[in-house]
């Protein structure tokens, strides 16, 4: 809480402007349809991560109990 009191007004204005610009950029990308493409790419990467995680987990269990 004390850290929030130490923030200057110019810092808060900077972050407000930054988030406003980011919101405009994301809104523009949403109108272009790019967000749907990025969501599909994120989903594919998520499935790849899950597959590699399960593969490494199986390899770890196999090495641990094969001794």
For each residue, the residues with C-beta under 8 A, 3 or more apart:
1: 4 5
2: 5 6
3: 6 7
4: 1 7
5: 1 2
6: 2 3
7: 3 4 11 12
8: 11 12
9: 12 13
10: 13 14
11: 7 8 14 15
12: 7 8 9 15 16
13: 9 10 16 17
14: 10 11 17 18
15: 11 12 18 19
16: 12 13 19 20
17: 13 14 20 21
18: 14 15 21 22
19: 15 16 22 23
20: 16 17 23 24
21: 17 18 24 25
22: 18 19 25 26
23: 19 20 26 27
24: 20 21 27 28
25: 21 22 28 29
26: 22 23 29 30 35
27: 23 24 30 31
28: 24 25 31 32
29: 25 26 32 34 35 38
30: 26 27 33 34 35
31: 27 28
32: 28 29
33: 30 36 37
34: 29 30 37 38
35: 26 29 30 38 39
36: 33 39 40
37: 33 34 40 41
38: 29 34 35 41 42
39: 35 36 42 43
40: 36 37 43 44
41: 37 38 44 45
42: 38 39 45 46
43: 39 40 46 47
44: 40 41 47 48
45: 41 42 48 49
46: 42 43 49 50
47: 43 44 50 51
48: 44 45 51 52
49: 45 46 52 53
50: 46 47 53 54
51: 47 48 54 55
52: 48 49 55 56
53: 49 50 56 57
54: 50 51 57 58
55: 51 52 58 59
56: 52 53 59 60
57: 53 54 60 61
58: 54 55 61 62
59: 55 56 62 63
60: 56 57 63 64
61: 57 58 64 65
62: 58 59 65 66
63: 59 60 66 67
64: 60 61 67
65: 61 62
66: 62 63
67: 63 64
